[in-house]
Amino acid sequence: MRKEKNETIKVIPLGGIGEIGKNMYVVETGEDLFVLDAGLMLPEDEMLGIDIVIPDFTYLMENRQRIKGIFLTHGHEDAIGALPYILMKLNVPVYATKFTVALAKEKLKELKVKKHIRFTEIDADTVLHFEACDIRFFKTTHSIPDSVGICISTSKGNIVYTGDFKFDQELGGHYRSEIGKMSKIGEEGVLLLLSDSTEAEHPGYTTHESVVAEEITDAFYDAKGRIIIASFASNLIRVQQVLDAASATGRKVAFVGNYLEKIYKIALKLGYLQARTEDLIIPLQQISKYRDEELAILTTGSQGEPFLVLQKMAKKNHKQVNIQKGDTVILATTPSPGLELFMAKTIDMLYRAGADVYAGDRKIHVTGHGCQEDLKLMLDLMRPKYFVPIQGEYRSLYAHAKLAYKTGMPKESVIISSNGEVLEYKHGKFQASSRVASGNILIDGIGVGDVGNIVLRDRKLLSQDGILVVVVTLDKKHKKLAAGPEIISRGFVYVRESEKLISHSSNIVKEVVEQNTSQEAFDWTSIKQGIRDHLSSFLYEQTKRRPMILPIIMEV
């Protein structure tokens, strides 16, 4: 533990509180500022057309001179997905384990970030010395190798950030938790614990991965035709289990998806995956050379969500692989919150296409996050003075807080925070002192932050009631209509079946134009507003719908 006195200690969540993903937490010790993770979040249903969501990092921009580095716990999108967008604006060093560094560099390459970034490779034994604190790491178990927790040692005590974790004593190597080191950190004294709450509502321990491995191998033995496995690309435990099952049953494995192939090549090169035979993996283009009972096809989708790809396969719309009668489909994944219905629809489509589907009825997937007993074990190991549940919707944070009470923590020591809230250690206790800028930056295509609430509102309106374009040509010199009005409907009504409605709308537009042009002075703005107001009232009266009305006035 550091002996220098820290004048101030602040902890600021910029993302990850009350939501799944978008993890980013700031710890300040004196003048030094440390960023823990930089993740993205998949868009919510109302974010129409948005590709991904990243945290608002205005606070980092305003304090760029104080940032000592970005420290990453693992290589999933919810921990590294926002990194390229932040590094486009900030020139700060990044600290991460070997595999996480490799994946982060791949993301920078993918988004064509060409500036020089200072990556420092760390491991569980690394100790980084800074003026106001030391930073250490400890291994955690997650569905991706090289996952670590972070311990920031200050003069007031340790601040521990678990990252994503669970406990599985049967896993070794790159997945083994350093429980002894966690206990030692707890004995030193933990001032504040920031701990993963994703599965805080689920009782018991997280199921061991060995159970999943047995189920997948049994499914491979039972299948008579091709096997198609859907999983997250970065769930390397699951990928390794598929490779092992294929090897044991004499099947070849082909990958669908560029991102999956990239991760596989990186993991194989760095020694995080093992293929028992050199010819186990075959190119997807060569699957026609093998009998159905010799094939296993591993697929993922955009942002790791495989369900859309499976739907394409079920509808025979996929360019390379389509579902055929006799296929066995293994859904070795769980849907992100909000995608449960999408998954159910996908399963239905797969059955209709003739596949035999393995889903939630068998243990072919387990979460990479700790359930209640795992979370209580982490609390017992760390024995924190203060505890902030993170990473989860509010109900998960609340459930985690209740677990902390069960381990003996007083209610005043458990803080359910919110994004942007500054937790400051002052007069011997943590308390909320102020707020900083927080929220979402929406990424749409190559646009970063150029889509806001107004654009989303317009998209929602268009998706619900459509658009009506009114084109009018005016003869300004003679103050009269030269042509039109022409009315174009998209997503509102079908013009050929609504001639009476369109005709009446045209008459309303004519009346508005004539009323305005009869005046001595008139302008385009007043005519456009008049068209919107009168048409909107009429159309709502007739249809109970409010389409977006877009008047276009041309002059001859």
Residue pairs with C-beta under 8 A, 6 or more apart in sequence:
1 153
1 154
1 155
1 157
1 158
1 188
1 189
2 132
2 133
2 134
2 153
2 154
2 155
3 155
4 131
4 132
4 155
5 155
6 29
6 30
6 132
6 133
6 154
6 155
6 156
7 30
8 28
8 29
8 30
8 424
8 425
8 426
9 27
9 28
9 29
9 154
9 156
9 159
9 191
9 424
9 425
10 26
10 27
10 28
10 422
10 423
10 424
10 425
10 433
11 25
11 26
11 27
11 28
11 159
11 192
11 194
11 388
11 422
11 423
11 430
12 25
12 26
12 27
12 28
12 59
12 420
12 421
12 422
12 423
12 436
13 24
13 25
13 26
13 388
13 390
13 417
13 418
13 419
13 420
13 421
13 438
14 24
14 25
14 26
14 55
14 56
14 57
14 59
14 60
14 419
14 420
14 436
14 438
15 21
15 22
15 23
15 24
15 39
15 41
15 54
15 55
15 82
15 419
15 438
16 22
16 23
16 24
16 25
16 37
16 39
16 78
16 390
16 391
16 419
17 390
17 391
17 397
17 417
17 418
17 419
18 392
18 393
18 394
18 397
18 418
18 419
19 41
19 392
19 393
19 419
20 41
20 78
20 198
20 336
20 337
20 391
20 392
20 393
21 39
21 40
21 41
21 42
21 53
21 77
21 78
21 81
22 39
22 40
22 41
22 53
22 54
22 55
22 78
22 82
22 440
23 36
23 37
23 38
23 39
23 78
23 79
23 390
23 391
24 35
24 36
24 37
24 38
24 39
24 55
24 57
24 82
25 35
25 36
25 37
25 161
25 194
25 390
26 33
26 34
26 35
26 36
26 59
26 60
27 33
27 34
27 36
27 152
27 159
27 161
28 34
28 66
29 130
29 132
29 133
29 152
29 154
30 131
30 132
31 66
31 132
32 66
32 68
32 130
32 131
32 132
32 133
33 60
33 63
33 66
33 67
33 68
34 67
34 68
34 69
34 71
34 133
34 135
34 152
35 60
35 67
35 69
35 70
35 71
35 92
36 70
36 71
36 73
36 150
36 161
36 194
37 70
37 71
37 72
37 73
37 78
37 79
37 80
37 161
37 163
38 54
38 55
38 70
38 72
38 79
38 80
38 81
38 82
38 83
38 86
39 54
39 55
39 76
39 77
39 78
39 79
39 80
39 81
39 82
40 52
40 53
40 54
40 77
40 78
40 81
40 82
40 443
41 52
41 53
41 54
41 78
41 440
42 52
42 53
42 303
42 305
42 336
43 50
43 51
43 52
43 53
43 442
44 53
44 338
45 338
46 456
46 460
47 53
47 442
47 456
48 456
48 459
48 460
48 463
49 444
49 451
49 459
50 442
50 443
50 444
50 451
50 456
51 443
51 444
51 445
52 81
52 303
52 443
53 440
53 441
53 442
53 443
54 81
54 82
54 85
54 86
54 440
54 441
54 443
55 82
55 419
55 438
55 439
55 440
55 441
56 437
56 438
56 439
56 440
56 441
57 82
57 86
57 89
57 90
57 441
58 436
58 437
59 436
59 437
59 438
60 67
60 86
60 90
61 89
61 90
64 90
64 92
67 90
67 92
68 92
68 93
68 130
69 92
69 93
69 94
69 95
69 120
70 83
70 86
70 92
70 93
70 94
70 95
71 94
71 95
71 96
71 135
71 150
72 79
72 80
72 83
72 94
72 95
72 96
72 97
72 100
72 104
73 79
73 100
73 140
73 147
73 148
73 149
73 150
73 161
73 163
73 164
74 80
74 97
74 100
74 142
74 144
74 146
74 147
74 148
74 163
74 164
75 96
75 99
75 100
75 102
75 103
75 104
75 144
75 146
75 234
76 142
76 144
76 164
76 234
77 234
77 303
77 304
78 164
78 391
79 100
79 163
79 164
80 96
80 100
80 103
80 104
80 107
81 107
83 94
83 104
83 107
83 108
84 107
84 108
84 110
84 111
84 113
85 111
85 441
85 443
85 448
87 94
87 108
87 113
87 115
87 117
88 113
88 115
91 115
92 118
93 118
93 119
93 120
94 101
94 104
94 117
94 118
94 119
94 120
95 119
95 120
95 122
95 128
95 135
96 104
96 119
96 120
96 121
96 122
97 121
97 122
97 123
97 137
97 146
97 147
97 148
98 121
98 123
98 146
98 270
99 144
99 145
99 146
99 174
99 266
99 267
99 270
99 272
100 146
101 119
101 121
102 266
102 270
103 234
103 263
103 266
104 119
105 119
106 262
106 266
108 117
122 128
122 137
122 148
123 137
124 137
124 138
124 139
124 148
124 178
124 181
125 137
126 136
126 137
127 134
127 135
127 136
128 134
128 135
128 136
132 154
133 152
133 153
133 154
134 152
134 153
135 150
135 151
135 152
135 153
136 150
136 151
136 153
136 185
137 148
137 149
137 150
137 151
138 148
138 149
138 151
138 178
138 181
138 182
138 185
139 147
139 148
139 149
139 176
139 177
139 178
139 181
140 147
140 148
140 149
140 162
140 163
140 164
140 165
140 177
140 178
141 147
141 165
141 166
141 167
141 168
141 171
141 175
141 176
141 177
142 163
142 164
142 165
142 166
142 175
142 368
142 369
143 232
143 234
143 235
143 236
143 237
143 238
143 368
144 234
144 235
144 236
144 237
144 368
145 173
145 174
145 175
145 236
145 267
145 272
146 174
146 272
147 163
147 164
147 165
147 175
148 163
149 160
149 161
149 162
149 163
149 165
149 182
150 160
150 161
150 163
151 158
151 159
151 160
151 161
151 185
152 158
152 159
152 160
152 161
153 188
154 191
156 191
156 425
157 188
157 189
157 190
157 191
157 192
157 385
158 185
158 188
158 189
158 190
158 191
159 190
159 191
159 192
159 194
160 185
160 190
160 192
160 193
160 194
160 195
160 382
160 384
161 194
162 193
162 194
162 195
162 196
162 378
163 196
164 196
164 198
164 368
164 369
164 391
165 177
165 196
165 369
165 370
165 374
165 378
166 206
166 367
166 368
166 369
166 370
166 371
166 374
167 177
167 179
167 205
167 206
167 370
167 374
167 377
168 175
168 177
168 206
168 208
168 209
170 208
170 209
170 210
171 209
171 237
174 272
175 237
179 381
182 378
182 381
182 382
183 381
185 381
185 382
186 381
186 382
186 383
186 384
189 385
190 382
190 383
190 384
190 385
191 384
191 385
191 386
191 425
192 384
192 385
192 386
192 387
192 388
192 423
192 425
192 430
193 378
193 379
193 382
193 384
193 386
193 387
193 388
194 388
194 390
195 375
195 378
195 379
195 382
195 387
195 388
195 389
195 390
195 400
196 369
196 370
196 375
196 390
196 391
196 392
197 375
197 389
197 390
197 391
197 392
197 396
197 397
197 399
197 400
198 367
198 369
198 391
198 392
198 396
199 206
199 367
199 369
199 370
199 371
199 372
199 374
199 375
199 396
200 371
200 372
200 375
200 389
200 392
200 396
200 397
200 399
200 400
200 403
201 395
201 396
201 399
202 371
202 372
203 371
203 372
203 373
204 371
204 372
204 373
205 370
205 371
205 373
205 374
206 366
206 367
206 369
206 370
206 371
206 374
207 363
207 366
208 366
209 237
209 241
209 366
211 363
211 366
212 238
212 241
212 332
212 363
212 364
212 365
212 366
213 241
213 244
213 245
215 362
215 363
215 364
216 229
216 241
216 242
216 245
216 330
216 332
216 364
217 241
217 244
217 245
217 248
217 249
219 227
219 245
219 328
219 330
219 358
219 362
219 364
220 227
220 245
220 246
220 248
220 249
220 251
220 296
221 249
222 328
223 293
223 328
223 356
224 293
224 326
224 328
225 292
225 293
225 324
225 326
225 327
225 328
226 292
226 293
226 295
226 296
226 297
226 324
226 326
226 327
226 328
227 251
227 295
227 296
227 297
227 327
227 328
227 329
227 330
228 296
228 297
228 299
228 310
228 313
228 321
228 323
228 327
228 328
228 329
228 330
228 355
229 242
229 296
229 297
229 298
229 299
229 329
229 330
229 332
230 299
230 300
230 306
230 307
230 309
230 310
230 329
230 330
230 331
230 332
230 333
231 238
231 239
231 242
231 298
231 299
231 300
231 306
231 332
231 333
231 365
232 238
232 300
232 304
232 306
232 333
233 257
233 259
233 260
233 263
233 300
233 304
234 263
234 304
235 332
235 333
235 368
236 263
236 267
236 272
236 273
237 368
238 332
238 333
238 365
239 264
239 267
239 273
239 298
240 273
240 274
242 253
242 296
242 298
242 332
243 253
243 273
243 274
243 275
243 276
243 280
244 276
245 251
245 296
246 252
246 253
246 280
246 296
247 275
247 276
247 277
247 280
250 294
251 293
251 294
251 295
251 296
252 279
252 280
252 281
252 282
252 290
252 294
252 295
252 296
253 280
253 281
253 282
253 296
253 297
253 298
254 281
254 282
254 283
254 284
254 286
254 287
254 295
254 296
254 297
254 298
255 261
255 264
255 281
255 284
255 297
255 298
255 299
256 284
256 297
256 298
256 299
256 300
256 309
256 320
256 321
257 299
257 300
257 301
257 309
259 300
259 304
260 298
260 299
260 300
264 273
264 281
267 273
268 275
275 281
282 290
284 297
284 320
284 321
285 320
287 295
287 297
287 321
292 326
292 327
297 321
299 306
299 309
299 310
299 313
299 321
300 306
300 309
301 307
301 308
301 309
301 310
302 308
305 335
305 336
305 339
306 331
306 333
307 335
307 339
307 342
307 343
307 346
309 318
310 323
310 329
310 346
310 349
310 350
311 345
311 346
311 349
312 318
313 321
313 322
313 323
313 353
314 322
314 323
314 346
314 349
314 350
314 352
314 353
314 355
315 349
315 353
316 322
316 323
316 353
323 329
323 350
323 353
323 354
323 355
324 353
324 354
325 353
325 354
325 355
326 354
326 356
327 353
327 354
327 355
327 356
328 355
328 356
328 357
328 358
329 350
329 355
329 356
329 357
329 358
330 358
330 364
331 343
331 347
331 357
331 358
331 359
331 360
331 364
331 365
332 364
332 365
333 365
334 365
334 367
335 342
335 343
337 393
343 359
347 357
347 359
350 357
351 357
358 364
370 377
370 378
372 399
372 403
375 400
375 403
376 403
376 406
376 407
379 387
379 403
379 404
379 407
379 409
380 407
384 409
384 413
385 413
386 413
386 414
386 415
386 429
386 430
387 401
387 404
387 409
387 413
387 414
387 415
388 414
388 415
388 416
388 417
388 423
389 396
389 397
389 400
389 401
389 404
389 414
389 416
390 397
390 417
392 400
394 416
397 416
398 416
401 414
401 416
404 413
404 414
405 411
405 414
415 423
415 430
415 432
417 423
417 432
419 438
419 439
420 435
420 436
420 437
420 438
420 439
421 432
421 435
422 432
422 433
422 434
422 435
422 436
423 430
423 431
423 432
423 433
424 430
424 431
424 432
424 433
424 434
426 433
441 448
441 449
442 449
442 451
442 452
442 456
443 449
444 450
444 451
458 548
461 546
461 548
462 491
462 548
463 491
465 491
465 492
465 545
465 546
465 547
465 548
466 489
466 490
466 491
466 492
466 493
466 545
466 547
466 548
467 489
467 490
467 491
467 492
467 547
467 548
467 549
467 550
468 487
468 488
468 489
468 490
468 492
468 505
468 535
468 539
468 547
468 548
468 549
468 550
469 487
469 488
469 489
469 490
469 550
469 552
470 484
470 485
470 486
470 487
470 505
470 509
470 531
470 535
470 549
470 550
470 551
470 552
471 484
471 485
471 486
471 487
471 488
471 552
471 554
472 481
472 483
472 484
472 485
472 486
472 509
472 513
472 527
472 531
472 551
472 552
472 553
472 554
473 481
473 482
473 483
473 484
473 553
473 554
473 555
473 556
474 480
474 481
474 482
474 513
474 517
474 553
474 554
474 555
474 556
475 481
475 482
475 555
475 556
476 555
479 517
479 518
479 522
480 514
480 517
481 510
481 513
481 514
482 556
483 556
484 509
485 506
485 509
485 510
485 513
487 495
487 502
487 505
487 506
487 509
488 495
489 495
489 498
489 502
489 547
491 547
492 545
492 547
493 501
493 502
493 543
495 502
501 539
501 542
501 543
504 538
504 542
505 535
505 538
505 539
508 534
508 535
508 538
509 531
509 534
509 535
511 534
512 527
512 530
512 531
512 534
513 527
513 531
515 530
516 522
516 526
516 527
516 530
517 527
524 553
527 551
527 553
528 551
528 553
531 549
531 551
532 549
532 551
535 549
536 546
536 549
539 545
539 546
539 547
539 549
540 546
